[in-house]
Amino acid sequence: MEIDSIHLRKIELPLKVPFVTHQATLEKRPLIIVEVKDTGGRTGYGEVTAFPHPFYTYETIATAWHVLEEQLIPIVLRNEIDHPVEFPKLNKSIQGHPMAKAGLEGALWDLYGKQQQKSLSELLGGVRKSVAAGAVLSLTDSLEEDVGLLKKEGFQRFKLKVVKGNEIEAIQAVKTIDPYLPIMIDANGQYTESDMGHLHTLDKLGLTMIEQPFQAGDFYLHRRLQRAISTPVCLDESVMSVHDAQQALELESCQIINIKISRVGGMTAAQMIHDYCQERGVPVWCGGMVESGISKAHNLAVASLPNFSIPGDLSGSGRYFHKDIIHPEIVMNRGEIAVPQEPGIGVEVDDDYLEEVTQKSRTFHR
């Protein structure tokens, strides 16, 4: 791939409104943008979507920056890489840190696509020209008002971030808009074994799924719950790798898996999990991380694969941000978002705005 240099930027994007879950409140979105440049002057872009504090996983913006500059970037610069799928093999000695790995690997995929003059969707074997959009409602959203507006905009699935004890109220508020809306709830691991009876009550509410009810990695409790209820259990934080996905399905801990490129360590792992689930007849969907258009473009490419059969956390640039760092910005049309077809991620980066929101940066040369 003839890599010449790698540039890191820590940026901060203002959010339209705070994004609130039971774990944290975001008023601005810090991100790390990874730029990999080849000797021909082409640049590939990736994004690290860790959060400022370790409430989602153990990774943070600070830890990702450290691992990138001290471990992962030196690996890329001292090796000759012909294809992005080689990067996971090269970084196997670095334990964990999937979000840092995914950001750098994403930049390699974008650069490779530009070099080959092929879109990421084409490189991965995508079959869709557009994908269904899904909305995520945080704890500060006015459910009746916002769901009504989002329904008119065309969103095809509604995910409610919930706090234990308010789920029924939140679900009923949405059902007053339309009793047939496809609704799921996301618990982000806040339930415990003592909540089994409560979760059985939620089984009667016609949810499309319950996402990550128990703590990450607790395949045993998820298996017990899935065997006891008809509502599909979907795993998110529990699936950090291909091995985790295999374990979850072998133990029958879920019926659905949420694939987030950043959480599983990159597009290569995301595709492998997709393929494994497809072989087992288990549907998947693409999760979101309140990310910029760079990550959204990567997500759209992955979501174009055939087994992404459930609308994911996919929305336009304007859902969270006043202004995105790409142009043209990603937009939704009648509930669908077009999969970029130009080489690489298929969108251009707004260099001026990227520079404006950059808080610190560093360049690494061979």
C-alpha positions, 0 to 999 in steps of 0.5 A: 500500500506504500504508506508514507505517513499517519496523522492523528487528530483529536477533535470535538464536535458540538452536539445539537442536544445532549445525548443521555443514557443511564451511564453518561451524558454527552454534550460534545463528541470527542473523536480521534480521526486517523489519516493514513497517507500513501506515497502517491498523496492519497489519504485514507480516513478512519475514526476512533469512537471511544468515549471520554470515560470508560462507561461503555467499554474500558477504552477511552479517547486517552487510552486509544491515543496512547495505544495508537501512537505507542503501539499500533502506528509503529506496527504499520510503519515498520511493515509492508502492508498489501491489504487491510486484512493483514493489519489484524494479524500484525496487531495480534500481540496487542491485547484488546483495544479494539476501538483504537485498532478499528480506527487505524484499520478503517483508514487502511480500508479507505486508502485501499479502496481509493488505490483500487478505485473501488468503494468499501461496499464493493470490496466487502461484497455488499449487495445493497445500494441503500440501507434502512435507517433506525433512530436511537432515543436518549433519556432526554428525548421527548418520546411522544414528540420526537418519535412522531417527528422521526416517524414522519421522517421515515425512520424504520426502527426505534431504539429506546435507551431506558433506565430500569423501572421506566421501560414500560412507561417509555414503551407505552409513550411510543405506542401511543404514536403508533401501536405497531411501531418496531420498538426495541429497548437498550439496557446497556447491561444494567439488569442483574439476575434479580431482575429476571421476573421484571424482564419476563414482564417486558416480554409481553410488550411486543418488543422487537428485541431487548439489547444487552440486558446483562453485563458484558460477557455474562453469556450464562445469564443471557442464555437463561433469559433467552430460554425463558422469553420469546422476545429476542435477546440481542448482544452488544457489549458482550461481543468484542470479537469473532470468538465472542460471537461464536461463544454467544451463538454456541451457548444460545445466549441470543437470537440477534447480534449488534455489530459495531465496527469499532467494538469488534476491532475493525471491518475485517472482524465485522465481516467475519462475524457477519459471515459466521452469523449468516451461516448460522441463520442469525440476523445482525444489524449495525450499531452506532456510536454517535459518530461523525460522517467518516464512521457513518460511511464505514458503517454504511459499507458494512451494513450493505452486506446481505445478513444485515437484515435489521435496521441499524443505528444508521441516521443522517449527519444532521441527526446529532450534529449541526455540521459534519466533517464530511461533504456531502453530508449523509442524508436519509431519504424516505427511511433509507440512506444511500450506500456511498459508491465512490472509491473508499468511504465514498465521501470527501472530508471537509478539511477546513472544518476538520482543522477548526474542530481539531484540539491536538494532532501528531504526524508519524513518518516512516 
